């Protein structure tokens, strides 16, 4: 009951935030922007978004391989699409639902600690890739960014870089905290120690490769949102999408809403509003991007149903063959 009550609360928060944002920008203005969608641009944005999912699956494949026996890329691509379904198409807070499904599905093959570690590292190196690009643009060519927003980009990017580098510092942590004795005083010591080992066992090379793969993924993320802005007939400098991408990703990951709804729209309104984009246009862009993610989630749901049907049929066939012997 507690979990259901928490989810209901987050659904309520999402609806409240959406109502506040939509009222603040004007529902009529928002509808006027959405009515002008160019379907050709929208289809292109959707295609690029799907390519981005494949790149993310490859990044995850690298991290899984770095911790031991690799899982096939085809399997991880399937799990990424399924995770998208649980993240976007179901009433589960933020993207946690999709991550939990990926961890549960991968655990029988790699173990729970390693599965959690690879999903966590995948998330973190993804944020790092977009943050590094944003950091370079903020320092070299920030367009007409307000100084406080530029400073926020620098601070957030630096924090994500530091957090990611900690994944490669297992040996130094071992010398500092003596994990065997440290975890002995905590509940679930064996599981916590196993998780600690999995989280800090990455080599610098593995994290670097994953981060490099995050760069083309970030390019698809930026391209998707920029092309959606073209679909809405907006004229927004592409550099703003580069700068705002990691900030929006962090805000929508806050566990206070349903799949980031409301929070994401508010972030779009504030960030793009700071560079002169009308609030109704920024919110329309955010909602259209959510539609793209929702469509990819529904595709993952279809793959999940097909995969379960195939597994069921295979199981029934095996039972039939066993009975006839």
C-alpha positions as CSV (number, residue, x, y, z in Angstrom):
1,X,0.0,0.0,0.0
2,X,2.8,2.3,0.8
3,X,4.3,2.0,-2.7
4,X,0.9,2.6,-4.3
5,X,0.3,5.6,-2.2
6,X,3.8,7.0,-3.1
7,X,3.1,6.5,-6.8
8,X,-0.3,8.2,-6.5
9,X,1.4,11.1,-4.8
10,X,3.8,11.4,-7.7
11,X,1.1,11.2,-10.2
12,X,-0.7,14.0,-8.3
13,X,2.5,16.1,-8.3
14,X,3.0,15.6,-12.1
15,X,-0.6,16.7,-12.8
16,X,-0.3,19.7,-10.5
17,X,3.0,20.8,-12.1
18,X,1.6,20.3,-15.6
19,X,-1.5,22.3,-14.8
20,X,0.7,25.1,-13.3
21,X,3.0,25.2,-16.3
22,X,0.2,25.0,-18.8
23,X,-1.8,27.8,-17.1
24,X,1.3,29.9,-16.8
25,X,2.1,29.7,-20.5
26,X,-1.5,29.7,-21.7
27,X,-3.4,26.7,-22.8
28,X,-4.6,28.4,-26.0
29,X,-1.0,29.4,-26.9
30,X,0.2,25.9,-26.3
31,X,-2.5,24.3,-28.5
32,X,-1.7,26.9,-31.2
33,X,1.9,25.8,-31.3
34,X,1.1,22.1,-31.2
35,X,-1.4,22.4,-34.1
36,X,1.5,23.4,-36.4
37,X,3.5,20.2,-36.2
38,X,5.3,19.2,-39.3
39,X,5.0,15.4,-39.5
40,X,8.0,15.0,-41.7
41,X,10.3,16.6,-39.2
42,X,8.6,14.6,-36.4
43,X,9.2,11.3,-38.2
44,X,12.9,12.2,-38.7
45,X,13.2,13.0,-35.0
46,X,11.6,9.7,-34.1
47,X,14.0,7.8,-36.3
48,X,17.1,9.5,-34.8
49,X,15.7,8.8,-31.3
50,X,15.5,5.1,-32.1
51,X,19.1,5.2,-33.4
52,X,20.1,6.8,-30.1
53,X,18.6,3.8,-28.2
54,X,20.7,1.4,-30.2
55,X,23.8,3.5,-29.3
56,X,22.8,3.4,-25.6
57,X,22.5,-0.4,-25.8
58,X,26.0,-0.6,-27.3
59,X,27.3,1.5,-24.4
60,X,25.7,-0.8,-21.9
61,X,27.1,-3.8,-23.8
62,X,30.6,-2.4,-23.3
63,X,30.1,-2.0,-19.5
64,X,28.6,-5.5,-19.1
65,X,31.6,-6.9,-21.0
66,X,34.0,-4.9,-18.8
67,X,32.8,-6.8,-15.7
68,X,33.2,-10.3,-17.1
69,X,31.4,-12.6,-19.5
70,X,29.6,-10.5,-22.0
71,X,25.9,-10.7,-22.9
72,X,25.0,-10.5,-26.5
73,X,24.3,-7.0,-27.9
74,X,21.0,-8.2,-29.3
75,X,19.8,-9.2,-25.8
76,X,20.8,-5.9,-24.3
77,X,19.2,-3.9,-27.2
78,X,15.9,-5.9,-26.5
79,X,16.2,-5.1,-22.8
80,X,16.8,-1.4,-23.5
81,X,13.6,-1.2,-25.5
82,X,11.7,-3.1,-22.9
83,X,13.1,-0.8,-20.2
84,X,11.9,2.2,-22.2
85,X,8.4,0.7,-22.2
86,X,8.4,0.5,-18.4
87,X,10.0,4.0,-18.1
88,X,7.6,5.9,-20.3
89,X,4.4,3.9,-21.0
90,X,3.6,2.8,-17.5
91,X,2.7,4.9,-14.4
92,X,6.1,4.4,-12.7
93,X,8.1,7.3,-11.2
94,X,10.9,8.8,-13.4
95,X,12.9,6.2,-15.3
96,X,13.5,4.0,-12.3
97,X,11.0,1.4,-13.5
98,X,12.9,0.7,-16.7
99,X,16.2,0.4,-14.9
100,X,14.7,-2.0,-12.4
101,X,13.4,-4.2,-15.2
102,X,16.8,-4.2,-16.9
103,X,18.5,-5.2,-13.6
104,X,16.0,-8.0,-12.9
105,X,16.2,-9.3,-16.5
106,X,20.0,-9.2,-16.4
107,X,20.5,-10.5,-12.9
108,X,20.1,-14.3,-13.7
109,X,22.9,-13.9,-16.3
110,X,25.3,-11.6,-14.5
111,X,24.2,-11.5,-10.8
112,X,22.3,-8.7,-9.1
113,X,25.2,-6.6,-8.0
114,X,26.9,-6.6,-11.4
115,X,23.5,-6.0,-13.2
116,X,22.9,-2.9,-10.9
117,X,26.4,-1.7,-11.4
118,X,26.2,-1.8,-15.2
119,X,22.9,0.0,-15.3
120,X,24.1,2.7,-12.9
121,X,27.4,3.2,-14.8
122,X,25.4,3.3,-18.1
123,X,23.3,6.1,-16.7
124,X,26.2,8.0,-15.3
125,X,28.5,7.8,-18.4
126,X,25.5,8.9,-20.5
127,X,25.1,12.0,-18.3
128,X,28.9,12.5,-18.5
129,X,29.0,12.5,-22.3
130,X,26.3,15.2,-22.6
131,X,27.8,17.2,-19.7
132,X,31.3,17.2,-21.3
133,X,29.8,18.6,-24.6
134,X,27.8,21.1,-22.7
135,X,30.9,22.1,-20.7
136,X,33.0,22.7,-23.8
137,X,30.2,24.9,-25.4
138,X,29.7,26.8,-22.1
139,X,33.3,27.6,-21.8
140,X,34.1,28.3,-25.5
141,X,30.9,29.5,-27.3
142,X,28.0,29.9,-24.8
143,X,25.9,32.0,-27.2
144,X,23.8,34.6,-25.2
145,X,23.6,32.5,-22.1
146,X,22.8,34.2,-18.8
147,X,26.0,33.9,-16.5
148,X,24.1,32.0,-13.8
149,X,23.0,29.3,-16.3
150,X,26.5,29.0,-17.7
151,X,27.8,28.6,-14.1
152,X,25.2,26.0,-13.4
153,X,26.3,24.0,-16.5
154,X,30.0,24.1,-15.4
155,X,29.2,23.0,-11.8
156,X,26.8,20.2,-12.8
157,X,29.3,18.9,-15.5
158,X,32.2,19.0,-13.0
159,X,30.1,17.0,-10.4
160,X,29.1,14.4,-12.9
161,X,32.7,14.0,-14.1
162,X,33.9,13.5,-10.5
163,X,31.2,11.0,-9.8
164,X,32.0,9.0,-12.9
165,X,35.7,8.9,-12.1
166,X,34.9,7.4,-8.7
167,X,33.8,4.2,-10.4
168,X,37.5,3.6,-11.3
169,X,38.9,4.1,-7.9
170,X,38.3,0.8,-6.3
171,X,41.9,0.2,-5.2
172,X,42.2,3.6,-3.6
173,X,38.9,3.1,-1.7
174,X,40.2,-0.3,-0.5
175,X,43.2,1.4,1.0
176,X,41.2,4.2,2.6
177,X,38.2,2.4,4.1
178,X,39.3,-1.3,4.4
179,X,36.0,-2.6,3.0
180,X,36.2,-6.0,4.7
181,X,36.1,-4.4,8.1
182,X,33.9,-1.4,7.1
183,X,31.0,-3.5,5.8
184,X,31.3,-6.0,8.7
185,X,29.5,-3.5,10.9
186,X,26.6,-2.9,8.5
187,X,23.4,-4.9,7.8
188,X,23.4,-7.0,4.7
189,X,27.2,-6.8,4.8
190,X,27.8,-9.5,2.1
191,X,25.4,-7.9,-0.4
192,X,26.7,-4.4,0.2
193,X,30.3,-5.5,-0.2
194,X,29.5,-7.3,-3.4
195,X,27.7,-4.2,-4.7
196,X,30.7,-2.0,-3.7
197,X,33.1,-4.3,-5.5
198,X,30.9,-4.2,-8.7
199,X,30.6,-0.4,-8.6
200,X,34.3,0.2,-8.2
201,X,35.7,-2.5,-10.5
202,X,35.7,-0.6,-13.7
203,X,39.0,0.3,-15.4
204,X,39.6,3.8,-16.6
205,X,39.6,2.5,-20.1
206,X,36.1,0.9,-19.8
207,X,34.7,4.1,-18.4
208,X,36.5,6.1,-21.1
209,X,35.1,3.9,-23.9
210,X,31.6,4.1,-22.5
211,X,31.9,7.9,-22.3
212,X,33.1,8.1,-25.9
213,X,30.1,6.1,-27.0
214,X,28.0,8.6,-25.1
215,X,29.1,11.4,-27.4
216,X,27.3,10.2,-30.5
217,X,24.3,9.3,-28.3
218,X,24.3,12.9,-27.0
219,X,24.4,14.0,-30.6
220,X,21.2,12.0,-31.4
221,X,19.6,13.4,-28.2
222,X,20.4,17.0,-29.3
223,X,19.4,16.3,-32.9
224,X,16.1,14.8,-31.9
225,X,15.1,17.8,-29.8
226,X,16.4,20.3,-32.3
227,X,14.5,18.7,-35.2
228,X,11.4,18.6,-33.0
229,X,11.8,22.4,-32.6
230,X,11.8,22.6,-36.4
231,X,8.7,20.4,-36.5
232,X,7.0,23.1,-34.4
233,X,8.3,25.9,-36.6
234,X,10.6,27.3,-33.9
235,X,13.9,29.0,-34.5
236,X,16.2,28.0,-31.6
237,X,20.0,28.1,-31.7
238,X,21.2,24.4,-31.5
239,X,23.8,25.5,-28.9
240,X,21.0,25.9,-26.4
241,X,20.0,22.3,-26.8
242,X,23.6,21.3,-26.2
243,X,23.8,23.4,-23.0
244,X,20.4,22.4,-21.6
245,X,20.5,18.7,-22.2
246,X,22.3,17.5,-19.1
247,X,20.3,20.0,-16.9
248,X,17.0,18.7,-18.2
249,X,18.1,15.1,-17.8
250,X,19.0,15.7,-14.1
251,X,15.8,17.6,-13.3
252,X,13.5,14.9,-14.8
253,X,15.3,12.2,-12.9
254,X,14.2,13.7,-9.6
255,X,11.9,11.1,-7.9
256,X,9.0,13.5,-7.4
257,X,6.9,13.0,-10.5
258,X,5.6,10.5,-13.0
259,X,8.2,9.9,-15.7
260,X,9.4,13.5,-15.2
261,X,6.1,14.9,-16.4
262,X,5.6,18.5,-15.2
263,X,9.2,18.7,-13.9
264,X,10.6,18.4,-17.4
265,X,8.1,20.9,-18.8
266,X,9.0,23.4,-16.1
267,X,12.7,23.0,-16.8
268,X,12.1,23.6,-20.5
269,X,10.1,26.7,-19.7
270,X,12.7,28.1,-17.4
271,X,15.8,27.2,-19.3
272,X,14.6,28.1,-22.8
273,X,12.7,31.1,-21.4
274,X,16.1,32.4,-20.1
275,X,17.2,32.8,-23.8
276,X,14.0,34.3,-25.1
277,X,11.9,31.3,-26.2
278,X,8.2,31.8,-25.5
279,X,6.9,29.6,-22.6
280,X,4.2,28.0,-24.7
281,X,6.8,27.0,-27.4
282,X,9.2,25.5,-24.8
283,X,6.4,23.5,-23.1
284,X,5.1,22.3,-26.5
285,X,8.6,21.2,-27.4
286,X,8.9,19.2,-24.1
287,X,5.6,17.5,-24.6
288,X,6.4,16.6,-28.2
289,X,9.7,15.1,-27.0
290,X,7.7,13.0,-24.5
291,X,5.5,11.8,-27.3
292,X,8.6,10.5,-29.2
293,X,9.8,8.7,-26.0
294,X,6.3,7.3,-25.5
295,X,6.2,5.9,-29.0
296,X,9.6,4.2,-28.5
297,X,8.3,2.8,-25.2
298,X,5.2,1.3,-26.9
299,X,7.6,-0.3,-29.4
300,X,9.5,-1.8,-26.5
301,X,6.2,-3.0,-25.0
302,X,5.3,-4.8,-28.3
303,X,8.8,-6.5,-28.3
304,X,8.2,-7.5,-24.7
305,X,4.9,-9.2,-25.5
306,X,6.4,-11.0,-28.6
307,X,9.4,-12.1,-26.5
308,X,7.2,-13.5,-23.8
309,X,5.0,-15.3,-26.3
310,X,8.1,-16.9,-27.9
311,X,9.4,-18.0,-24.5
312,X,6.1,-19.5,-23.6
313,X,5.8,-21.4,-26.9
314,X,9.4,-22.6,-26.6
315,X,8.6,-23.9,-23.1
316,X,5.5,-25.6,-24.2
317,X,7.4,-27.2,-27.1
318,X,10.1,-28.5,-24.7
319,X,7.5,-30.0,-22.4
320,X,5.8,-31.7,-25.4
321,X,9.0,-33.1,-26.6
322,X,9.9,-34.3,-23.1
323,X,6.5,-36.0,-22.8
324,X,6.8,-37.9,-26.1
325,X,10.2,-39.4,-25.2
